[in-house]
Amino acid sequence: MANTKSALKRIRSSGKRRVRNRRVRSETRTYVKRARAQIEEGELEEAQKSVAQAIRALDKAAEKGIFHHNNTARRKSRLMRKLNQALQAEAAEA
């Protein structure tokens, strides 16, 4: 256990941050997972909305320092690439 007042405070504050970070990380992953699932199922209109929501969540998480900005950029890029491929495949079919 910590001995100094400052160390005790750091334990309290890091605990609060850990709880917040876990919640935000989980929410963000859920948005990304939902968007991917909709793309794979072919629900492209809903997928576009979900991708926008996932990107917004990723950007907010990166701003708060929960995800590294390069990690966020990579995730957004992969998600957009997957959506665009699905949209192109649908357009080619039509």
Secondary structure, 3 states (H helix, E strand, C coil): CCCCHHHHHHHHHHHHHHHHHHHHHHHHHHHHHHHHHHHHHCCHHHHHHHHHHHHHHHHHHHHCCCCCHHHHHHHHHHHHHHHHHHHHHHHHHC
